[in-house]
């Protein structure tokens, strides 16, 4: 009975998504809608070429596909940081740095759901225009400065929020993110001649937005498949600007559990703003070994009923291609993870062929704390 309701709801959401994908998107405020996506989190996903829709036992699934959150076995605190290693040492999101690293994701999560804060952007843009004024008889210069920031907060719920399943395998699972955006925009404009200002204006506005992500996941004995649709109905409303529409993204993924130690994962995702399809793939090899814990602490990622821990290292390799029509823009990724007791640390390095030659890797580091 419950399964039928979830399937019906999922089909309705898919129909809505098709309608939205066929519509035109506009940017009403000076903020580009792409910035509302924010930086992608999760060092494990980044090291697998940014695949994440069908990853098994990954707490960062709350961002990529909330339904896959059903496959984690414990409750986690997630802290995620990014470092941009490009020559400009900057990102489009311009988030504040601490000791060179940018905090991008904070979450308290378990298999039933959780809450997340995702900083999206902190930017300052300046534009200079000029025009000839018949009133002053000379060329005037208009300096416009925009300072804006945005944060995304979302509440995740999965099938396991309302049902108790002893075994989540061979069962269709669903999840949603209910999202809230808090944004601020300050605009100042100074009109001047070559020697002195002649006019100045300023304005500060606050935007509030809401949106929805939905996801589906299904796991067999040796595979996991997933479908995710992000930012359905996502809008930001302003007092002094028209409504911003956040672009819809849709994708599907599959992970193959080829052996106890070897996993292959790949996503295909479509971005409606750029009108492009990307492919994200990676392989994971673990060197985990079973170890009887000396304490009663539940190890990271282990079912509560088990009395042993799997601790050790994990190696990952991947490739990321945001547009299948631009093969020269491929990004190569490498990752390392170590799991022990109540803490896991994941590190990812990313860069294209030129960045690799110049040793300008971008990096991601994630801390997963069991609580």
C-alpha positions as CSV (number, residue, x, y, z in Angstrom):
1,X,0.0,0.0,0.0
2,X,2.7,2.5,1.0
3,X,4.8,1.5,-2.0
4,X,2.0,2.3,-4.4
5,X,1.6,5.8,-2.9
6,X,5.3,6.5,-3.3
7,X,5.3,5.3,-6.9
8,X,2.3,7.4,-7.7
9,X,3.8,10.5,-6.1
10,X,7.1,9.9,-7.9
11,X,5.4,9.7,-11.3
12,X,3.5,13.0,-10.6
13,X,6.8,14.7,-9.8
14,X,8.3,13.4,-13.0
15,X,5.4,14.8,-15.0
16,X,6.0,18.2,-13.3
17,X,9.7,18.1,-14.1
18,X,9.0,17.5,-17.8
19,X,6.8,20.6,-17.9
20,X,9.4,22.7,-16.1
21,X,12.3,21.4,-18.3
22,X,10.4,22.6,-21.4
23,X,9.9,26.1,-20.1
24,X,12.2,29.1,-20.6
25,X,14.3,30.3,-17.6
26,X,15.1,34.0,-16.9
27,X,17.3,35.7,-14.5
28,X,15.5,38.6,-13.0
29,X,18.0,39.9,-10.4
30,X,21.7,40.6,-11.1
31,X,22.5,37.2,-9.6
32,X,23.1,34.4,-12.1
33,X,20.7,31.5,-11.4
34,X,23.7,29.1,-11.7
35,X,25.1,30.5,-8.4
36,X,22.2,29.1,-6.4
37,X,23.5,25.6,-7.1
38,X,26.5,26.3,-4.9
39,X,29.6,24.1,-4.8
40,X,29.1,20.4,-4.9
41,X,30.1,18.6,-1.6
42,X,31.6,15.3,-0.7
43,X,35.2,14.2,-1.3
44,X,34.1,10.7,-2.1
45,X,31.8,11.9,-4.9
46,X,34.5,14.3,-6.2
47,X,37.1,11.6,-6.3
48,X,34.7,9.4,-8.4
49,X,34.4,12.1,-11.0
50,X,31.5,13.7,-9.1
51,X,29.2,10.7,-9.4
52,X,26.8,10.6,-6.6
53,X,23.2,9.6,-7.6
54,X,23.7,5.9,-7.0
55,X,26.5,5.7,-4.4
56,X,25.9,3.1,-1.7
57,X,26.4,4.1,2.0
58,X,27.3,7.7,1.3
59,X,25.9,10.3,3.7
60,X,26.4,13.1,1.1
61,X,23.6,11.4,-0.9
62,X,21.4,14.0,0.8
63,X,22.7,16.4,-1.9
64,X,22.9,14.2,-4.9
65,X,19.9,11.8,-4.4
66,X,18.1,11.9,-1.1
67,X,16.6,8.4,-1.7
68,X,20.1,6.8,-1.6
69,X,20.4,8.1,2.0
70,X,18.4,5.0,3.0
71,X,21.5,2.9,2.6
72,X,23.6,4.4,5.4
73,X,23.5,2.5,8.7
74,X,24.3,5.2,11.3
75,X,23.9,8.9,12.1
76,X,26.6,11.3,10.9
77,X,27.8,14.9,11.3
78,X,29.2,16.0,8.0
79,X,31.8,18.8,7.5
80,X,33.0,19.4,3.9
81,X,35.7,21.8,2.7
82,X,37.0,22.9,-0.7
83,X,40.2,24.3,-2.0
84,X,40.5,25.8,-5.5
85,X,43.9,25.2,-6.9
86,X,43.5,27.1,-10.2
87,X,46.1,29.9,-10.9
88,X,43.5,32.5,-9.9
89,X,43.0,30.6,-6.6
90,X,39.3,31.5,-6.7
91,X,35.9,30.0,-7.5
92,X,32.7,31.5,-9.0
93,X,31.1,31.3,-5.6
94,X,33.7,33.3,-3.7
95,X,32.9,31.8,-0.4
96,X,35.0,32.9,2.6
97,X,38.1,30.9,3.4
98,X,39.6,29.6,6.6
99,X,43.2,28.5,6.5
100,X,42.9,28.4,2.7
101,X,39.9,26.1,2.7
102,X,36.3,27.0,1.9
103,X,33.6,25.4,4.1
104,X,30.8,24.3,1.8
105,X,28.5,21.8,3.6
106,X,27.4,21.1,7.1
107,X,24.8,18.4,7.9
108,X,23.4,16.1,10.6
109,X,22.0,13.1,8.8
110,X,20.8,9.5,9.1
111,X,19.0,6.9,7.0
112,X,15.6,8.6,7.7
113,X,16.7,12.1,6.8
114,X,18.3,15.2,8.3
115,X,19.0,18.9,8.1
116,X,21.7,20.6,6.1
117,X,23.3,24.1,5.6
118,X,24.8,24.6,2.2
119,X,26.5,28.0,1.6
120,X,26.0,28.9,-2.0
121,X,27.8,32.2,-2.8
122,X,29.4,35.4,-1.6
123,X,30.2,37.7,-4.5
124,X,31.0,41.3,-5.3
125,X,30.7,42.4,-9.0
126,X,31.5,45.8,-10.4
127,X,30.5,47.2,-13.8
128,X,31.5,50.5,-15.4
129,X,29.4,52.0,-18.2
130,X,29.7,55.3,-19.9
131,X,27.4,57.5,-22.0
132,X,27.4,61.0,-23.4
133,X,25.2,63.5,-21.5
134,X,23.7,66.4,-23.4
135,X,22.9,68.1,-20.0
136,X,26.6,68.1,-18.9
137,X,28.0,68.2,-22.4
138,X,30.5,65.4,-21.7
139,X,30.8,61.7,-21.2
140,X,29.5,60.4,-17.8
141,X,30.8,57.2,-16.1
142,X,28.4,55.0,-14.2
143,X,30.0,52.7,-11.6
144,X,27.7,49.9,-10.4
145,X,28.7,47.6,-7.6
146,X,26.6,44.5,-6.6
147,X,27.3,42.6,-3.4
148,X,25.3,39.5,-2.9
149,X,25.2,36.3,-0.8
150,X,23.0,33.2,-0.7
151,X,22.6,30.2,1.6
152,X,20.6,27.0,1.1
153,X,19.0,25.1,3.9
154,X,17.2,21.9,3.4
155,X,15.3,19.2,5.3
156,X,15.7,15.7,4.0
157,X,13.1,12.9,4.4
158,X,13.3,9.4,3.0
159,X,11.1,6.3,2.8
160,X,12.5,5.3,6.2
161,X,11.1,8.4,7.8
162,X,7.7,6.7,7.8
163,X,8.5,3.0,7.4
164,X,10.8,0.6,9.2
165,X,12.5,-1.8,6.8
166,X,14.8,-4.6,8.1
167,X,16.3,-4.9,4.6
168,X,16.3,-1.9,2.2
169,X,17.5,-4.1,-0.7
170,X,15.1,-5.1,-3.5
171,X,12.7,-2.4,-2.4
172,X,12.0,0.9,-4.2
173,X,13.1,3.8,-2.0
174,X,12.2,7.5,-2.3
175,X,13.5,10.7,-0.8
176,X,12.9,14.5,-0.9
177,X,14.7,17.7,0.1
178,X,12.5,20.6,1.1
179,X,14.7,23.6,0.5
180,X,14.8,27.2,1.7
181,X,17.0,29.9,0.2
182,X,18.0,33.0,2.1
183,X,19.7,35.7,-0.1
184,X,20.8,39.3,0.2
185,X,21.6,41.8,-2.5
186,X,23.1,45.3,-2.1
187,X,23.4,47.6,-5.1
188,X,25.2,50.9,-5.2
189,X,25.6,53.2,-8.2
190,X,27.7,56.3,-8.7
191,X,27.4,58.5,-11.8
192,X,30.4,60.9,-12.3
193,X,32.2,63.0,-14.7
194,X,35.9,62.7,-15.2
195,X,36.5,64.9,-12.2
196,X,33.6,64.6,-9.7
197,X,30.5,62.5,-8.8
198,X,27.1,63.9,-9.9
199,X,24.7,61.3,-8.6
200,X,24.6,58.3,-6.3
201,X,22.0,55.7,-5.4
202,X,21.9,52.5,-3.2
203,X,19.5,49.7,-2.5
204,X,19.6,46.6,-0.2
205,X,17.1,43.8,-0.8
206,X,16.5,40.4,0.9
207,X,15.2,37.4,-1.1
208,X,13.5,34.3,0.2
209,X,13.1,31.1,-1.8
210,X,11.8,27.6,-1.7
211,X,12.4,24.5,-3.8
212,X,12.2,20.7,-3.9
213,X,14.5,17.8,-4.8
214,X,13.2,14.3,-5.3
215,X,15.0,11.0,-5.7
216,X,14.5,7.3,-6.3
217,X,16.8,4.4,-5.5
218,X,16.8,0.6,-5.9
219,X,19.5,-1.8,-4.8
220,X,20.0,-5.4,-5.8
221,X,22.6,-7.8,-4.6
222,X,25.4,-6.4,-6.8
223,X,24.1,-3.0,-8.0
224,X,22.4,0.3,-7.1
225,X,20.4,2.5,-9.5
226,X,19.1,6.0,-8.8
227,X,17.2,8.8,-10.4
228,X,17.3,12.4,-9.1
229,X,15.5,15.6,-10.1
230,X,16.8,18.8,-8.4
231,X,15.3,22.2,-7.9
232,X,11.7,21.5,-8.9
233,X,9.6,24.7,-8.3
234,X,12.8,26.4,-7.0
235,X,12.2,30.1,-6.9
236,X,13.6,33.2,-5.0
237,X,11.3,36.1,-4.4
238,X,12.5,39.7,-4.0
239,X,10.9,42.9,-2.9
240,X,12.5,45.0,-5.6
241,X,13.2,42.5,-8.3
242,X,11.2,39.9,-10.3
243,X,11.3,36.3,-9.2
244,X,14.5,34.3,-9.8
245,X,14.0,30.9,-11.3
246,X,16.6,28.3,-10.3
247,X,17.4,25.9,-13.1
248,X,16.2,22.3,-13.0
249,X,18.7,19.5,-13.1
250,X,17.9,15.8,-13.7
251,X,20.0,12.7,-13.8
252,X,20.3,8.9,-13.4
253,X,23.1,6.8,-12.0
254,X,24.2,3.3,-11.4
255,X,26.8,1.7,-9.2
256,X,28.1,-1.9,-9.8
257,X,29.4,-3.8,-6.8
258,X,31.8,-5.9,-8.8
259,X,33.3,-7.5,-5.7
260,X,33.6,-7.0,-2.0
261,X,36.4,-4.5,-2.6
262,X,35.7,-3.1,-6.0
263,X,32.9,-0.6,-7.0
264,X,32.2,1.2,-10.3
265,X,29.8,4.2,-10.3
266,X,28.6,6.5,-13.1
267,X,26.1,9.3,-13.5
268,X,24.5,10.9,-16.5
269,X,23.1,14.4,-15.7
270,X,21.3,17.1,-17.7
271,X,21.6,20.8,-16.8
272,X,18.6,22.8,-18.1
273,X,20.4,26.1,-17.8
274,X,23.4,25.2,-19.9
275,X,21.4,22.8,-22.1
276,X,24.1,20.2,-21.7
277,X,24.5,16.6,-20.6
278,X,27.5,15.4,-18.5
279,X,28.9,12.1,-17.6
280,X,30.6,11.4,-14.3
281,X,32.3,8.1,-13.5
282,X,34.8,6.5,-11.1
283,X,36.1,3.3,-9.5
284,X,36.6,2.6,-5.9
285,X,38.9,0.0,-4.4
286,X,38.8,-0.6,-0.6
287,X,41.4,-2.2,1.6
288,X,39.2,-2.5,4.6
289,X,39.7,-5.3,7.1
290,X,37.4,-6.6,9.8
291,X,38.5,-5.8,13.3
292,X,36.8,-6.5,16.6
293,X,36.4,-3.2,18.4
294,X,37.7,-2.8,21.9
295,X,34.8,-0.5,22.8
296,X,31.1,-0.6,22.2
297,X,31.4,2.3,19.6
298,X,29.6,1.6,16.4
299,X,32.2,2.0,13.5
300,X,31.5,4.3,10.6
301,X,29.1,2.8,8.1
302,X,28.5,-0.4,10.0
303,X,25.0,-1.8,10.9
304,X,24.2,-1.4,14.6
305,X,23.7,-5.2,15.0
306,X,27.2,-6.0,13.9
307,X,30.0,-6.5,16.5
308,X,33.0,-5.9,14.3
309,X,34.4,-2.9,12.4
310,X,35.8,-2.5,8.9
311,X,38.7,-0.2,9.1
312,X,41.4,0.8,6.6
313,X,42.1,2.7,3.4
314,X,40.1,3.4,0.2
315,X,41.5,4.5,-3.2
316,X,39.4,6.1,-5.9
317,X,39.9,7.3,-9.5
318,X,37.5,9.1,-11.8
319,X,36.7,11.3,-14.7
320,X,34.3,14.3,-14.9
321,X,32.9,15.6,-18.2
322,X,30.3,18.4,-17.8
323,X,29.4,18.4,-21.5
324,X,29.7,15.3,-23.7
325,X,30.2,17.6,-26.7
326,X,33.4,19.1,-25.2
327,X,35.7,16.1,-24.7
328,X,38.7,18.3,-24.3
329,X,37.3,19.6,-21.0
330,X,37.6,16.4,-19.2
331,X,38.6,16.6,-15.5
332,X,40.6,13.8,-13.8
333,X,40.0,12.9,-10.2
334,X,41.8,11.0,-7.5
335,X,40.8,10.3,-3.9
336,X,41.9,8.6,-0.7
337,X,39.8,7.8,2.3
338,X,40.5,6.3,5.7
339,X,37.9,4.9,8.1
340,X,38.5,4.2,11.8
341,X,36.1,3.8,14.7
342,X,33.8,6.9,14.8
343,X,35.5,9.0,12.2
344,X,36.1,8.8,8.4
345,X,38.3,11.3,6.5
346,X,38.0,11.6,2.7
347,X,40.3,13.6,0.4
348,X,39.8,14.3,-3.4
349,X,42.1,15.9,-5.9
350,X,40.7,17.3,-9.2
351,X,42.2,18.9,-12.3
352,X,42.3,18.8,-16.1
353,X,45.5,17.9,-18.1
354,X,46.9,21.4,-18.0
355,X,46.3,21.8,-14.2
356,X,48.0,18.5,-13.6
357,X,51.1,19.6,-15.6
358,X,51.2,22.8,-13.6
359,X,50.4,21.0,-10.3
360,X,47.3,23.1,-9.7
361,X,44.9,20.6,-8.3
362,X,41.7,21.6,-6.7
363,X,40.9,19.5,-3.6
364,X,38.0,18.5,-1.4
365,X,38.2,17.2,2.1
366,X,35.3,15.7,4.1
367,X,35.0,14.7,7.7
368,X,32.3,12.2,8.7
369,X,31.7,11.9,12.4
370,X,29.5,9.2,13.9
371,X,27.2,10.3,16.7
